[in-house]
Amino acid sequence: MKWQEVQQIFPNQFVKFEIIHSEERDSQEFIDDVAVIGPVSDEEATKELLNSKEKTLIYHTSKDRVIVKVRKNVGLRRYL
């Protein structure tokens, strides 16, 4: 489902979805095709996002496009 369709079905609310297709450019992931899992209340949005795994995200439909900043794995240092 395209993001514009999700915006029409779930106007002005958080939505939980799985990424079906995206493109990565300039350290950003542009998501254009999603599988909607369902709406998420404002109160539960942060909790749901923190518990998201793999290709699952929470995003607000007021945003025109779904763009996520890509962070490369940062190595952990251990000081002795």
NORFEN-V911659 format. One record per helix or strand of 3 or more residues. SS is the DSSP state (h for helix, s for strand). FROM is the first residue (numbers start at 1). LEN is the number of residues. Records with the same first field share a line. If there is no record, write none. Layout:
# NORFEN-V911659
SS: FROM-LEN / FROM-LEN
This chain:
# NORFEN-V911659
h: 3-7 / 42-9
s: 14-12 / 28-13 / 56-5 / 66-4
